[in-house]
Amino acid sequence: MRKITIGLLCILLIFTGCSHEYIPVTSQYSSQGNSKSNPPVTSQALPDKVAAIIPEEDASAPPASEIIMRQAREICMYNFSSFGIRPGIAEVYDWNKEPVVLKKWKKYYYSKHKIKQHPELTFYIFYDRNGYSRNYFLLMYSYFVISTSSEEVSEIQVGDPYSKFQEQYGDFPAFQCNIELVHSDGKVLYCRFDLVDGELKVVDVRPYVNDEFSLMIKEILEFEATLE
């Protein structure tokens, strides 16, 4: 009887231990040091599709994974649409089947990507940390960042043809007649194009569309500039 009781207690302890087992962080990133090649990660277990989460107070930026323009365009469409359902981090993972490296920034996370066809462009995506599922962070906003200062180009005005925009910024592909990009100095340029007398022209231009994210992208660029 004593052996049976001890055996039952051992089994109970095993199951109790398993129910509180800590899931270790398994990623290519070290939890020590502040180098850009080895950004630190949070000590908690990571959600699906996430390789690492860099704390906001840490002086590291997420590495830039490579994506194609079509993928970035699909995400950027949600900046200007009123769709009730937004994609999540799982879609970003599906681009290259690699877990995404995130950095905390205020009440959001952000990830960084390079555009394969346009090396002068970097693509930043903001995610909602308080999405409806721990493993499915919703995509909230995104930006194309171009390595050109706003002081290096003249301002685009309403009535300008799309060809002038191309002269200023290169063959930046238009989509849904909306384009929003950020200069390397943090200035956001939003343009909306439409056909006027058979020609694609600027019909709306403004510094930015979304106040909250425009401020954050400027802060992030300034922060990352100190790391170079």
Secondary structure as a PSIPRED ss2 file (coil, helix, strand):
# PSIPRED VFORMAT (PSIPRED V4.0)

   1 M C   1.000  0.000  0.000
   2 R H   0.000  1.000  0.000
   3 K H   0.000  1.000  0.000
   4 I H   0.000  1.000  0.000
   5 T H   0.000  1.000  0.000
   6 I H   0.000  1.000  0.000
   7 G H   0.000  1.000  0.000
   8 L H   0.000  1.000  0.000
   9 L H   0.000  1.000  0.000
  10 C H   0.000  1.000  0.000
  11 I H   0.000  1.000  0.000
  12 L H   0.000  1.000  0.000
  13 L H   0.000  1.000  0.000
  14 I H   0.000  1.000  0.000
  15 F H   0.000  1.000  0.000
  16 T H   0.000  1.000  0.000
  17 G H   0.000  1.000  0.000
  18 C H   0.000  1.000  0.000
  19 S H   0.000  1.000  0.000
  20 H C   1.000  0.000  0.000
  21 E C   1.000  0.000  0.000
  22 Y C   1.000  0.000  0.000
  23 I C   1.000  0.000  0.000
  24 P C   1.000  0.000  0.000
  25 V C   1.000  0.000  0.000
  26 T C   1.000  0.000  0.000
  27 S C   1.000  0.000  0.000
  28 Q C   1.000  0.000  0.000
  29 Y C   1.000  0.000  0.000
  30 S C   1.000  0.000  0.000
  31 S C   1.000  0.000  0.000
  32 Q C   1.000  0.000  0.000
  33 G C   1.000  0.000  0.000
  34 N C   1.000  0.000  0.000
  35 S C   1.000  0.000  0.000
  36 K C   1.000  0.000  0.000
  37 S C   1.000  0.000  0.000
  38 N C   1.000  0.000  0.000
  39 P C   1.000  0.000  0.000
  40 P C   1.000  0.000  0.000
  41 V C   1.000  0.000  0.000
  42 T C   1.000  0.000  0.000
  43 S C   1.000  0.000  0.000
  44 Q C   1.000  0.000  0.000
  45 A C   1.000  0.000  0.000
  46 L C   1.000  0.000  0.000
  47 P C   1.000  0.000  0.000
  48 D C   1.000  0.000  0.000
  49 K C   1.000  0.000  0.000
  50 V E   0.000  0.000  1.000
  51 A E   0.000  0.000  1.000
  52 A E   0.000  0.000  1.000
  53 I E   0.000  0.000  1.000
  54 I E   0.000  0.000  1.000
  55 P C   1.000  0.000  0.000
  56 E C   1.000  0.000  0.000
  57 E C   1.000  0.000  0.000
  58 D C   1.000  0.000  0.000
  59 A C   1.000  0.000  0.000
  60 S C   1.000  0.000  0.000
  61 A C   1.000  0.000  0.000
  62 P C   1.000  0.000  0.000
  63 P C   1.000  0.000  0.000
  64 A E   0.000  0.000  1.000
  65 S E   0.000  0.000  1.000
  66 E E   0.000  0.000  1.000
  67 I E   0.000  0.000  1.000
  68 I C   1.000  0.000  0.000
  69 M H   0.000  1.000  0.000
  70 R H   0.000  1.000  0.000
  71 Q H   0.000  1.000  0.000
  72 A H   0.000  1.000  0.000
  73 R H   0.000  1.000  0.000
  74 E H   0.000  1.000  0.000
  75 I H   0.000  1.000  0.000
  76 C H   0.000  1.000  0.000
  77 M H   0.000  1.000  0.000
  78 Y H   0.000  1.000  0.000
  79 N H   0.000  1.000  0.000
  80 F H   0.000  1.000  0.000
  81 S C   1.000  0.000  0.000
  82 S C   1.000  0.000  0.000
  83 F C   1.000  0.000  0.000
  84 G C   1.000  0.000  0.000
  85 I C   1.000  0.000  0.000
  86 R C   1.000  0.000  0.000
  87 P C   1.000  0.000  0.000
  88 G E   0.000  0.000  1.000
  89 I H   0.000  1.000  0.000
  90 A H   0.000  1.000  0.000
  91 E H   0.000  1.000  0.000
  92 V H   0.000  1.000  0.000
  93 Y H   0.000  1.000  0.000
  94 D H   0.000  1.000  0.000
  95 W H   0.000  1.000  0.000
  96 N H   0.000  1.000  0.000
  97 K C   1.000  0.000  0.000
  98 E C   1.000  0.000  0.000
  99 P C   1.000  0.000  0.000
 100 V E   0.000  0.000  1.000
 101 V E   0.000  0.000  1.000
 102 L E   0.000  0.000  1.000
 103 K E   0.000  0.000  1.000
 104 K E   0.000  0.000  1.000
 105 W E   0.000  0.000  1.000
 106 K C   1.000  0.000  0.000
 107 K C   1.000  0.000  0.000
 108 Y E   0.000  0.000  1.000
 109 Y E   0.000  0.000  1.000
 110 Y E   0.000  0.000  1.000
 111 S E   0.000  0.000  1.000
 112 K E   0.000  0.000  1.000
 113 H E   0.000  0.000  1.000
 114 K E   0.000  0.000  1.000
 115 I E   0.000  0.000  1.000
 116 K C   1.000  0.000  0.000
 117 Q C   1.000  0.000  0.000
 118 H C   1.000  0.000  0.000
 119 P C   1.000  0.000  0.000
 120 E C   1.000  0.000  0.000
 121 L E   0.000  0.000  1.000
 122 T E   0.000  0.000  1.000
 123 F E   0.000  0.000  1.000
 124 Y E   0.000  0.000  1.000
 125 I E   0.000  0.000  1.000
 126 F E   0.000  0.000  1.000
 127 Y E   0.000  0.000  1.000
 128 D E   0.000  0.000  1.000
 129 R C   1.000  0.000  0.000
 130 N C   1.000  0.000  0.000
 131 G C   1.000  0.000  0.000
 132 Y C   1.000  0.000  0.000
 133 S C   1.000  0.000  0.000
 134 R C   1.000  0.000  0.000
 135 N C   1.000  0.000  0.000
 136 Y C   1.000  0.000  0.000
 137 F C   1.000  0.000  0.000
 138 L E   0.000  0.000  1.000
 139 L E   0.000  0.000  1.000
 140 M E   0.000  0.000  1.000
 141 Y E   0.000  0.000  1.000
 142 S E   0.000  0.000  1.000
 143 Y E   0.000  0.000  1.000
 144 F E   0.000  0.000  1.000
 145 V E   0.000  0.000  1.000
 146 I E   0.000  0.000  1.000
 147 S C   1.000  0.000  0.000
 148 T C   1.000  0.000  0.000
 149 S C   1.000  0.000  0.000
 150 S H   0.000  1.000  0.000
 151 E H   0.000  1.000  0.000
 152 E H   0.000  1.000  0.000
 153 V C   1.000  0.000  0.000
 154 S C   1.000  0.000  0.000
 155 E C   1.000  0.000  0.000
 156 I C   1.000  0.000  0.000
 157 Q C   1.000  0.000  0.000
 158 V C   1.000  0.000  0.000
 159 G C   1.000  0.000  0.000
 160 D C   1.000  0.000  0.000
 161 P E   0.000  0.000  1.000
 162 Y H   0.000  1.000  0.000
 163 S H   0.000  1.000  0.000
 164 K H   0.000  1.000  0.000
 165 F H   0.000  1.000  0.000
 166 Q H   0.000  1.000  0.000
 167 E H   0.000  1.000  0.000
 168 Q H   0.000  1.000  0.000
 169 Y H   0.000  1.000  0.000
 170 G C   1.000  0.000  0.000
 171 D C   1.000  0.000  0.000
 172 F C   1.000  0.000  0.000
 173 P C   1.000  0.000  0.000
 174 A C   1.000  0.000  0.000
 175 F E   0.000  0.000  1.000
 176 Q C   1.000  0.000  0.000
 177 C C   1.000  0.000  0.000
 178 N E   0.000  0.000  1.000
 179 I E   0.000  0.000  1.000
 180 E E   0.000  0.000  1.000
 181 L E   0.000  0.000  1.000
 182 V E   0.000  0.000  1.000
 183 H E   0.000  0.000  1.000
 184 S C   1.000  0.000  0.000
 185 D C   1.000  0.000  0.000
 186 G C   1.000  0.000  0.000
 187 K C   1.000  0.000  0.000
 188 V E   0.000  0.000  1.000
 189 L E   0.000  0.000  1.000
 190 Y E   0.000  0.000  1.000
 191 C E   0.000  0.000  1.000
 192 R E   0.000  0.000  1.000
 193 F E   0.000  0.000  1.000
 194 D E   0.000  0.000  1.000
 195 L E   0.000  0.000  1.000
 196 V E   0.000  0.000  1.000
 197 D C   1.000  0.000  0.000
 198 G C   1.000  0.000  0.000
 199 E E   0.000  0.000  1.000
 200 L E   0.000  0.000  1.000
 201 K E   0.000  0.000  1.000
 202 V E   0.000  0.000  1.000
 203 V E   0.000  0.000  1.000
 204 D E   0.000  0.000  1.000
 205 V E   0.000  0.000  1.000
 206 R E   0.000  0.000  1.000
 207 P C   1.000  0.000  0.000
 208 Y C   1.000  0.000  0.000
 209 V C   1.000  0.000  0.000
 210 N C   1.000  0.000  0.000
 211 D H   0.000  1.000  0.000
 212 E H   0.000  1.000  0.000
 213 F H   0.000  1.000  0.000
 214 S H   0.000  1.000  0.000
 215 L H   0.000  1.000  0.000
 216 M H   0.000  1.000  0.000
 217 I H   0.000  1.000  0.000
 218 K H   0.000  1.000  0.000
 219 E H   0.000  1.000  0.000
 220 I H   0.000  1.000  0.000
 221 L H   0.000  1.000  0.000
 222 E H   0.000  1.000  0.000
 223 F H   0.000  1.000  0.000
 224 E H   0.000  1.000  0.000
 225 A H   0.000  1.000  0.000
 226 T C   1.000  0.000  0.000
 227 L C   1.000  0.000  0.000
 228 E C   1.000  0.000  0.000
